[in-house]
């Protein structure tokens, strides 16, 4: 499987270059807040540099939209090794739980990131500025991404379609890898309960003009099963391998080449007890195999201090294969194959203009190819896009950024996404920000072309909007595939892109060099949100689904972050998010006295009040965290104690009114408590230990990926050679990709 993946990745990239062509211009606007940032010793102002914001070098304190950095120091201090683990400890992010690591009949749903109450389908996951593909159920499984060799993680909240296009309607998470400035090698090992084993090795070689690094990571976890009386696992056992490599070569002081490559392979052992269309149960088992590979190449040239340009070529492929057999007689039971390819060619040019203006312009073309047993035939799509952004900075304490992106998608009409952001600092301690952004998300292949009847799980059917119509349903009815056609089928039309208008307003205040705070208010107004609904029933009573646009919905809330340095080595930080979501039409019906619910115990019908409505499913009204950190460099001690809280969230309707309004339609809230400690034994050796989920919270139904209390130990060994004199290190450039590896 691994050899096949490497060969295909090479071929994929070669073919992708042929298909790429330049089209127009790109805009990238974003920002970062001061959470976990390095602060100025006098004012407390953040001095960290970000690149996701505008793809140009920017101080953390100078950007104008809500976001934050997870530093390498925090990654090391928590001893967390997967992206989903570190994200769930951040303010305003909830990591959703799918069907464990594996999911029958649907591939790998896994863990997705919800930002400002927006579904994980609207969060774009990047590595070094390029997207990770392979969404199952609309979600990129964050557990696929190892934190080995990571420099930092940058998170942008709110609509970012003017930066990155369709999938960034809710925000962007960008993982930035590291190339050390000295020749060195590292070995890391973490072992814990439930068969946890995380082992990695990485090394870097540096020269006068070239720096290169490579890493390998192996991760394994046994199955999680809290119900021994039921066949199968809460989470299936799995193991995976990740290989990464970076190369940076300085042709001249003005020209630089960067190449990043990644390969991932995972195997899951599946075991299920399922009911077929006749409601007969049987036990099935097999495995799911996943791989993805990507190559990201960029060539940068600085014509002068005021003009630079970058050409980027990116190719990536993803495949998931599942094969299940009947465990009683070994006969084939179910087979699923999902293959996706993504290629992009892009150019970006940065120009410094008179009167303190900086212009960023560029464009590119994306080609996507999809082949799966769930769709009827192969599918392709092409997106040509262009963007332009201008930053005006008349004074040091004020800057205004405006931008526009145009996307021409073959699958639907063209789309323009504007954004405007402003920052004003009336004093060195106070920063005020405000931003508006229009986000959009095009209907994906799944929502357009899915043609799937799952005879292994009750016989339900799910059709993409382009694959079904009222006339098609009538044909299926005549063939005996569909029984009763429901009134909802009359609403079947071509899907429109989802759009959102997001507003953020925030304030950062540095009370002193020890104490800082941040407050942000947000509102996202969503039009044509895509959801699925029942359009018909099959002869055995199972349901037939398709996708529809929901006219109006919203998410709104407040985020507060505080950080205080108690003593030289001790710090405490905390964050809280209050969130309100809902369907505007539902709320209007409740206010008009037109919505009813049914009592859980008595079945009595009652008129709903506004407070009965929990809002959109999968959203908690309250999310919070508290972190106590100890960092003592002299003797090499590092320790942390972190608590994460989430209140109840809606799961699924049970009283037939289509909304969440009863307590039994929600999942219980929880608190996770994690602790870790590290000691640097020598300049080369570091040892650590910790406990995750100290309170032993378990919820097999709603949190299948969270095991009980889990202790671990870790060890890290570093071998460092003498520092090299790097020509490339001394030549700074404002170009975005250059900063990714700086």
C-alpha positions in Angstrom: 0.0 0.0 0.0 2.8 2.4 0.9 4.8 1.7 -2.3 1.6 2.2 -4.4 0.9 5.5 -2.7 4.4 6.9 -3.3 4.4 5.9 -7.0 0.9 7.4 -7.5 1.9 10.7 -5.7 4.8 11.1 -8.2 2.5 10.5 -11.2 -0.2 12.6 -9.8 2.1 15.6 -9.4 3.5 15.2 -12.9 0.0 15.1 -14.4 -1.1 18.0 -12.3 1.5 20.3 -13.6 0.2 19.7 -17.2 -3.3 20.6 -16.1 -2.4 23.8 -14.3 -2.7 27.2 -15.9 -2.5 30.8 -14.6 -5.7 32.8 -14.6 -6.1 35.8 -12.3 -5.3 37.3 -8.9 -5.5 36.2 -5.0 -6.3 38.0 -1.8 -5.4 36.9 1.6 -6.6 38.8 4.7 -6.5 37.4 8.2 -5.2 38.1 11.6 -4.0 36.9 15.0 -4.8 37.6 18.6 -2.2 37.6 21.4 -3.1 34.2 23.0 0.1 32.3 23.8 2.2 34.9 21.9 5.5 36.3 23.0 4.9 39.7 24.6 7.0 42.8 24.6 8.6 43.1 28.0 7.5 46.8 28.4 4.1 47.1 26.8 2.9 43.4 26.7 2.3 43.8 23.0 2.7 40.7 20.9 5.9 40.4 18.9 5.2 37.1 17.1 5.1 37.1 13.3 2.3 35.5 11.3 2.1 34.5 7.6 -1.4 33.1 7.2 -2.9 36.5 7.6 -1.9 38.1 4.4 0.8 35.7 3.1 3.2 38.4 3.9 5.2 38.8 7.1 3.1 40.6 9.7 3.4 41.3 13.4 0.7 39.5 15.5 -0.3 42.8 17.0 -0.8 44.5 13.6 -3.5 42.3 12.2 -7.2 43.1 12.3 -9.3 39.9 12.4 -9.8 37.2 15.2 -7.2 34.4 15.1 -4.4 33.0 17.3 -1.1 31.1 17.2 -0.4 27.8 18.9 3.3 28.0 19.4 5.9 25.2 19.2 6.6 25.9 22.9 3.0 25.1 23.8 3.0 21.9 21.6 6.1 20.7 23.5 4.7 21.7 26.9 1.5 19.8 26.5 3.2 16.7 24.9 0.2 16.3 22.6 1.0 14.7 19.3 -2.1 14.9 17.0 -3.9 18.0 15.6 -7.3 17.1 17.1 -5.7 16.9 20.6 -4.2 20.3 20.7 -7.2 22.1 19.0 -9.7 20.8 21.5 -7.9 22.8 24.2 -8.2 26.1 22.4 -10.9 28.8 23.1 -13.8 28.8 20.7 -12.9 25.5 19.0 -14.9 22.4 19.5 -13.5 19.2 18.0 -16.4 17.1 16.9 -16.6 13.4 17.3 -17.5 11.2 14.3 -18.0 7.4 14.4 -14.7 6.9 16.1 -11.7 6.6 13.9 -13.5 4.4 11.5 -17.0 4.4 10.3 -19.0 1.7 8.5 -20.2 2.4 5.1 -18.9 6.0 5.1 -15.2 5.9 5.5 -13.4 8.0 8.1 -15.5 10.8 9.6 -13.3 11.3 12.6 -12.6 14.6 14.3 -13.4 18.0 12.7 -12.9 21.6 14.0 -15.9 23.8 14.6 -15.1 27.6 14.7 -17.6 30.3 15.9 -20.3 27.7 15.8 -19.8 27.0 12.1 -19.7 23.3 11.0 -16.4 21.6 10.4 -17.4 21.4 6.8 -16.7 25.2 6.7 -13.2 25.0 8.2 -10.3 24.8 5.7 -7.3 22.7 6.9 -4.0 23.7 5.4 -0.4 22.5 5.7 2.1 25.2 4.7 -0.8 27.1 3.0 -2.1 24.2 0.9 -5.3 22.3 1.6 -5.6 18.8 3.0 -8.3 16.9 1.0 -10.2 13.6 1.7 -13.3 14.9 3.4 -15.5 12.1 4.6 -19.0 13.3 5.4 -17.7 16.8 4.7 -15.0 16.6 7.4 -11.2 16.3 7.3 -10.2 13.9 10.1 -7.8 15.9 12.2 -6.4 12.7 13.6 -4.6 12.2 10.3 -2.2 15.1 11.1 0.8 14.5 13.2 2.4 17.4 15.1 5.9 16.0 14.6 8.2 18.7 13.0 5.6 21.5 13.4 6.8 25.1 14.0 3.4 26.6 14.8 -0.3 26.4 14.0 -2.2 29.6 12.9 -6.0 29.7 13.3 -8.2 32.3 11.6 -11.8 32.6 12.8 -14.7 33.9 10.7 -15.3 34.0 6.9 -12.0 33.7 5.0 -13.3 32.9 1.5 -11.7 36.1 0.3 -8.4 34.5 1.3 -8.8 30.9 0.5 -12.1 30.3 -1.4 -15.0 28.0 -1.0 -14.2 25.8 2.0 -13.0 28.6 4.3 -16.5 30.0 5.1 -16.0 29.4 8.8 -12.3 29.8 9.1 -8.8 28.5 8.4 -6.3 26.3 10.4 -2.8 26.4 8.9 -0.1 24.0 10.1 3.4 25.4 9.4 6.3 23.0 9.4 9.8 23.8 10.6 13.3 23.7 9.1 15.9 24.1 11.8 18.9 26.4 11.2 21.4 23.8 12.5 22.2 20.2 11.6 20.5 18.0 14.2 18.5 14.8 14.7 15.7 14.0 17.2 14.1 10.8 18.4 10.7 11.0 20.3 8.7 8.3 21.9 5.3 8.4 23.8 3.5 5.4 25.2 0.3 5.2 27.2 -2.9 3.3 27.9 -5.2 1.7 25.3 -2.1 0.6 23.4 -1.0 4.2 22.6 2.3 4.3 20.9 3.7 7.5 19.2 7.2 7.1 17.9 9.1 9.5 15.6 12.5 10.4 14.3 13.5 13.6 12.4 16.7 15.1 11.2 17.9 18.3 9.6 21.0 19.1 7.4 22.1 22.6 6.8 24.6 24.1 4.3 25.5 27.5 3.0 22.6 27.6 0.5 20.5 24.5 1.3 18.5 23.3 4.3 16.7 20.1 4.4 14.7 18.1 7.0 12.9 14.8 7.0 10.8 13.1 9.6 8.9 9.8 10.2 6.1 9.2 12.7 4.4 6.0 13.7 1.1 6.2 15.7 -0.9 3.3 17.1 -4.0 2.9 19.3 -5.9 -0.2 20.3 -9.6 -0.4 20.1 -11.8 1.3 22.7 -14.7 -0.8 24.0 -16.7 0.2 27.1 -19.5 -2.2 26.4 -18.2 -5.8 26.4 -21.8 -7.2 25.9 -22.1 -5.6 22.5 -20.1 -6.8 19.5 -17.5 -4.4 18.1 -15.7 -1.4 19.5 -16.6 2.1 20.4 -13.5 3.1 18.4 -11.7 0.7 16.1 -8.0 -0.1 16.6 -5.7 1.6 14.0 -2.2 2.5 13.2 -0.6 4.9 10.8 2.6 6.2 9.3 3.6 9.7 8.3 6.6 10.8 6.3 7.4 14.5 5.8 10.3 16.3 4.1 11.3 20.0 3.5 13.9 21.4 1.3 14.9 25.1 1.0 17.5 26.2 -1.5 18.8 29.7 -2.0 19.8 30.1 -5.7 20.8 33.7 -5.0 20.1 36.4 -2.4 16.9 37.2 -4.4 15.7 33.7 -5.5 14.7 30.8 -3.4 13.1 27.4 -4.0 11.0 25.6 -1.3 9.7 22.0 -1.6 7.5 20.2 0.9 6.3 16.6 0.7 4.1 14.5 2.9 2.9 10.9 2.8 0.4 9.3 5.2 -0.9 5.7 5.4 -3.4 4.3 7.9 -5.0 0.9 8.5 -8.1 0.4 10.7 -9.4 -3.0 11.8 -13.3 -2.9 11.5 -15.8 -5.1 13.3 -19.6 -4.4 13.3 -22.9 -6.0 14.0 -25.4 -4.6 11.5 -29.0 -5.0 10.5 -29.8 -5.5 6.8 -33.0 -4.3 5.0 -35.0 -7.2 6.4 -33.8 -6.3 9.9 -31.7 -9.5 10.2 -28.5 -8.9 12.2 -25.1 -10.3 11.3 -21.5 -9.7 12.2 -19.1 -8.4 9.7 -15.4 -7.5 9.8 -12.5 -6.3 7.7 -10.3 -3.3 7.4 -10.2 0.3 6.0 -7.0 1.5 4.4 -6.3 5.2 3.8 -3.4 7.0 2.3 -2.8 10.6 1.2 0.2 12.2 -0.4 1.0 15.8 -1.4 3.9 17.8 -2.9 4.1 21.6 -2.5 6.7 23.5 -4.6 7.2 27.3 -4.6 9.7 29.5 -6.4 10.2 33.0 -5.0 12.0 36.0 -6.6 12.5 39.5 -5.1 13.0 42.0 -7.9 13.6 44.7 -5.3 12.6 45.6 -1.8 9.3 46.8 -3.2 8.4 44.0 -5.6 8.4 40.2 -5.2 6.6 37.3 -6.8 6.0 33.6 -6.0 4.9 30.7 -8.2 3.4 27.7 -6.4 2.6 24.2 -7.8 0.7 21.8 -5.5 -0.6 18.3 -6.1 -2.3 15.9 -3.7 -4.2 12.7 -3.7 -6.3 10.8 -1.2 -7.7 7.2 -1.2 -9.9 5.3 1.3 -10.7 1.6 0.7 -13.0 -0.4 3.0 -13.6 -4.2 2.6 -15.9 -6.1 4.9 -16.8 -9.8 4.9 -19.4 -11.8 6.7 -17.6 -13.3 9.7 -19.7 -16.4 9.7 -18.9 -17.7 6.3 -16.3 -15.2 5.0 -18.4 -14.1 2.0 -17.9 -10.5 0.8 -20.4 -8.2 2.4 -19.5 -4.6 1.6 -16.9 -2.7 -0.4 -16.2 1.0 -0.6 -13.6 2.9 -2.6 -13.1 6.7 -2.4 -10.4 8.4 -4.5 -9.7 12.1 -4.8 -7.1 14.2 -6.6 -6.5 18.0 -6.3 -4.0 20.1 -8.3 -3.3 23.8 -8.1 -1.1 26.3 -9.9 -0.9 29.8 -8.4 1.0 33.1 -8.7 1.1 35.9 -6.1 2.8 39.2 -6.5 3.4 41.8 -3.7 4.0 45.4 -4.5 4.8 48.3 -2.1 3.1 51.4 -3.4 3.4 55.1 -2.5 1.4 56.6 0.4 2.0 53.6 2.7 0.0 51.1 0.5 0.9 47.5 -0.1 -0.8 45.6 -2.9 -1.1 41.9 -3.2 -2.5 40.3 -6.4 -2.5 37.0 -8.0 -4.6 34.1 -9.2 -4.6 30.4 -10.1 -6.5 27.4 -11.3 -7.7 24.3 -9.4 -8.5 21.0 -11.0 -10.3 18.3 -8.9 -11.0 14.6 -9.8 -13.1 12.2 -7.9 -13.8 8.5 -8.3 -15.8 6.5 -5.9 -18.2 3.6 -5.6 -20.7 6.0 -3.9 -21.2 8.1 -7.0 -22.3 7.3 -10.5 -19.1 7.4 -12.5 -16.1 9.8 -12.2 -16.4 13.5 -11.5 -14.2 16.5 -12.3 -14.3 20.2 -11.6 -12.3 23.2 -12.3 -12.0 26.5 -10.5 -10.3 29.6 -11.8 -9.8 32.4 -9.3 -8.3 35.8 -8.9 -7.8 38.1 -6.0 -6.5 41.5 -5.0 -5.8 43.1 -1.7 -4.6 46.5 -0.6 -3.3 47.5 2.8 -3.2 51.2 3.6 -1.3 52.2 6.7 -1.3 56.0 7.0 -0.1 55.9 10.6 1.7 53.3 12.7 -1.3 52.9 14.9 -3.9 52.5 12.1 -4.2 50.2 9.1 -7.1 49.4 6.8 -7.2 46.3 4.6 -9.7 45.7 1.7 -9.8 42.9 -0.7 -11.8 41.0 -3.3 -11.7 37.5 -4.6 -13.4 36.1 -7.7 -14.1 32.4 -8.2 -15.3 30.9 -11.4 -16.5 27.3 -10.7 -17.6 25.0 -13.5 -20.2 23.4 -11.2 -22.2 26.6 -10.5 -22.3 30.3 -11.1 -19.3 32.6 -10.4 -18.8 34.2 -7.0 -17.3 37.4 -5.6 -16.2 37.5 -2.0 -15.2 40.9 -0.4 -13.5 41.6 2.9 -12.8 44.7 4.9 -10.8 44.9 8.1 -9.4 47.8 10.3 -7.1 48.1 13.3 -6.7 51.1 15.5 -4.4 51.4 18.5 -5.1 54.6 20.4 -2.3 53.7 22.8 0.4 51.1 23.1 -1.7 49.0 25.4 -5.1 49.0 23.5 -5.9 47.6 20.1 -9.4 47.9 18.5 -10.3 45.8 15.5 -13.3 45.4 13.3 -13.9 43.3 10.2 -16.5 42.2 7.7 -16.2 39.2 5.4 -18.4 37.4 3.0 -17.9 33.7 2.9 -19.2 31.1 0.6 -19.0 27.3 0.2 -19.8 25.6 -3.1 -21.8 22.4 -3.1 -19.3 19.6 -2.9 -19.2 16.4 -4.9 -21.1 14.5 -2.2 -23.9 17.0 -2.1 -24.1 17.1 -5.9 -23.4 13.6 -7.2 -23.9 11.1 -4.4 -25.8 8.0 -5.6 -25.7 5.6 -2.7 -28.1 2.9 -1.4 -26.8 1.2 1.7 -28.4 -2.2 1.7 -26.1 -3.2 4.6 -27.6 -0.7 7.0 -31.4 -0.8 6.7 -31.4 0.0 3.0 -31.5 3.8 3.3 -30.6 5.8 0.2 -28.9 9.1 -0.2 -28.8 11.1 -3.5 -27.0 14.2 -4.5 -29.1 17.1 -5.7 -27.9 16.6 -9.3 -28.7 12.9 -9.2 -32.3 13.0 -8.2 -35.5 14.9 -9.2 -39.3 14.3 -8.8 -39.4 12.7 -12.3 -36.5 10.4 -11.3 -38.3 9.4 -8.1 -41.4 8.5 -10.1 -39.2 6.2 -12.3 -37.7 4.6 -9.2 -41.2 4.1 -7.8 -42.3 2.3 -10.9 -39.2 0.0 -10.6 -40.1 -0.8 -7.0 -37.0 0.8 -5.5 -39.0 3.7 -4.0 -42.4 3.3 -2.2 -44.1 6.4 -0.9 -42.9 9.8 -2.3 -43.1 12.6 0.4 -44.1 16.2 -0.2 -40.5 17.4 0.5 -39.6 15.9 -2.9 -41.5 18.8 -4.6 -38.8 21.1 -3.4 -35.9 19.3 -5.2 -34.0 21.9 -7.2 -30.4 22.6 -8.1 -28.3 23.6 -5.1 -27.1 27.1 -4.6 -23.8 27.9 -2.9 -23.9 28.6 0.8 -23.1 32.2 1.7 -22.3 33.9 5.0 -21.8 37.5 6.1 -19.5 37.6 9.1 -18.9 40.6 11.4 -16.3 40.7 14.1 -15.5 43.4 16.6 -12.7 43.1 19.2 -10.5 44.7 21.7 -7.1 43.7 23.0 -5.8 45.3 26.2 -2.4 44.9 27.8 -2.9 45.8 31.4 0.7 45.3 32.1 3.6 43.1 30.9 2.1 40.3 33.0 -1.6 40.6 32.3 -3.4 40.8 28.9 -7.0 40.3 27.8 -8.9 40.0 24.5 -12.6 40.3 23.8 -14.3 39.5 20.5 -17.9 39.7 19.4 -19.0 37.8 16.3 -22.1 37.4 14.1 -22.4 35.1 11.1 -25.5 35.3 9.0 -25.9 32.2 6.7 -28.0 31.9 3.6 -28.8 28.7 1.7 -27.2 26.5 4.3 -27.1 22.9 2.8 -28.8 20.2 4.9 -30.3 16.8 4.0 -33.9 15.8 4.5 -36.2 12.8 3.7 -37.8 12.9 0.3 -39.3 9.3 0.1 -39.6 6.0 1.8 -38.5 2.6 0.4 -40.9 -0.4 0.3 -39.3 -1.7 3.6 -39.9 1.7 5.3 -36.3 2.9 5.1 -35.7 6.5 4.2 -34.5 8.2 1.0 -32.6 11.4 1.5 -31.4 14.3 -0.6 -29.9 17.8 -0.1 -31.7 21.2 0.2 -30.8 24.8 0.8 -32.1 26.2 4.2 -32.9 29.8 3.6 -31.7 31.5 6.8 -29.6 30.6 9.8 -27.1 32.3 12.1 -24.3 31.9 14.7 -23.4 34.6 17.1 -21.5 34.9 20.3 -18.7 36.4 22.5 -15.2 35.2 23.1 -13.0 36.3 26.1 -9.3 35.3 26.6 -7.2 36.3 29.6 -3.6 35.6 30.3 -1.6 36.4 33.5 2.0 35.7 34.4 1.9 34.9 38.1 5.7 34.7 38.6 8.7 34.5 36.4 8.0 30.8 35.7 4.3 30.5 36.3 1.4 31.6 34.0 -2.3 31.1 34.0 -4.7 31.6 31.1 -8.3 31.1 30.4 -10.8 31.4 27.7 -14.6 31.4 27.4 -17.1 31.4 24.4 -20.8 32.0 24.7 -22.6 30.9 21.5 -26.1 31.2 20.2 -27.2 29.5 16.9 -30.5 28.8 15.2 -32.7 28.6 12.1 -34.4 32.0 11.7 -37.6 30.5 10.3 -37.9 28.1 13.2 -37.5 31.0 15.7 -40.2 33.0 13.9 -42.6 30.1 14.0 -41.9 29.7 17.8 -42.6 33.4 18.4 -45.8 33.1 16.3 -47.0 30.1 18.3 -46.7 27.7 15.4 -44.2 25.2 16.8 -45.0 22.3 19.2 -43.1 19.7 21.1 -44.0 16.4 22.8 -43.2 15.5 26.4 -40.6 12.7 26.7 -42.5 10.7 29.4 -46.2 11.4 28.9 -46.2 12.2 25.1 -48.3 15.3 25.8 -48.1 18.0 23.1 -47.1 21.5 24.3 -46.4 24.8 22.7 -42.7 25.6 22.4 -41.1 28.7 23.9 -38.0 30.4 22.7 -35.9 29.0 25.6 -36.9 25.4 24.6 -35.0 25.7 21.3 -31.4 24.6 21.6 -30.4 25.9 18.2 -28.4 24.2 15.5 -27.3 20.6 16.4 -23.8 20.0 17.6 -23.3 23.4 19.2 -22.7 24.1 22.8 -23.8 27.4 24.3 -20.8 27.5 26.7 -17.2 26.4 26.0 -14.3 27.3 28.3 -10.7 26.4 29.3 -8.2 27.1 32.0 -4.5 26.4 31.7 -1.8 26.6 34.3 1.7 26.5 32.9 5.2 26.2 34.5 8.3 26.8 32.5 11.7 26.8 34.3 14.6 27.0 31.9 17.5 26.9 34.4 16.8 23.3 35.6 14.8 22.2 32.6 11.3 21.7 34.2 8.1 22.2 32.2 4.6 21.4 33.5 1.0 22.1 32.6 -2.5 21.5 34.0 -5.4 22.1 31.5 -9.1 21.9 32.0 -11.6 22.0 29.1 -15.3 22.5 29.6 -18.2 22.1 27.1 -21.9 22.4 28.0 -24.8 20.4 26.5 -25.2 20.2 22.7 -28.0 19.1 20.4 -27.8 15.6 18.8 -30.9 14.6 17.0 -34.7 15.1 17.0 -36.8 12.5 18.8 -40.3 14.0 19.1 -40.8 14.5 15.3 -40.8 18.3 15.0 -37.5 18.5 13.3 -35.6 20.6 15.9 -33.8 20.1 19.2 -36.0 21.1 22.1 -35.8 18.4 24.7 -33.0 17.4 27.1 -33.0 13.8 25.8 -32.2 15.2 22.4 -28.9 16.6 23.7 -25.5 15.2 24.8 -24.4 15.9 28.4 -21.7 18.5 29.0 -18.3 17.5 30.3 -15.0 18.5 31.8 -11.7 17.1 30.6 -8.7 17.5 32.8 -5.2 16.9 31.4 -1.7 17.2 33.0 1.8 16.8 31.8 5.4 17.3 33.2 8.8 17.3 31.5 12.3 17.4 32.8 15.4 18.1 30.7 17.9 15.6 32.1 20.8 16.8 29.9 21.2 18.9 26.8 20.3 15.8 24.7 17.8 14.0 26.9 14.3 15.0 28.0 11.8 12.8 29.8 8.1 13.4 30.5 4.9 11.9 31.8 1.3 12.9 32.1 -2.3 11.9 32.5 -5.2 12.7 30.1 -8.8 12.7 31.1 -8.0 12.6 34.8 -11.7 12.8 35.7 -12.3 9.7 33.6 -15.2 11.1 31.6 -16.8 8.6 29.2 -19.6 8.9 26.7 -19.5 6.1 24.2 -22.5 7.4 22.2 -21.5 11.1 21.8 -17.7 11.0 22.4 -16.6 7.7 20.9 -13.0 8.9 20.4 -12.5 9.9 24.0 -11.1 7.0 26.1 -11.2 6.9 29.9 -8.3 8.1 32.1 -5.1 7.5 30.2 -1.5 7.9 31.6 1.6 8.2 29.4 5.3 8.5 29.5 7.6 10.2 26.9 11.2 10.5 26.0 13.1 12.7 23.6 16.7 12.5 22.5 18.3 15.3 20.5 21.7 15.2 18.7 22.7 18.6 17.6 25.7 19.5 15.4 27.6 22.8 15.2 25.6 25.6 13.6 26.1 26.3 10.0 26.6 29.7 8.4 23.4 29.9 6.2 23.4 32.3 3.4 19.6 32.0 3.1 19.1 32.8 6.8 20.4 36.3 6.4 18.1 37.3 3.5 14.6 38.2 4.7 11.7 38.6 2.3 8.1 39.5 2.8 7.0 36.7 0.6 4.5 34.4 2.3 5.8 31.0 1.5 9.4 32.1 2.4 8.1 32.8 5.9 6.5 29.4 6.2 10.0 27.9 6.5 11.9 30.8 8.0 
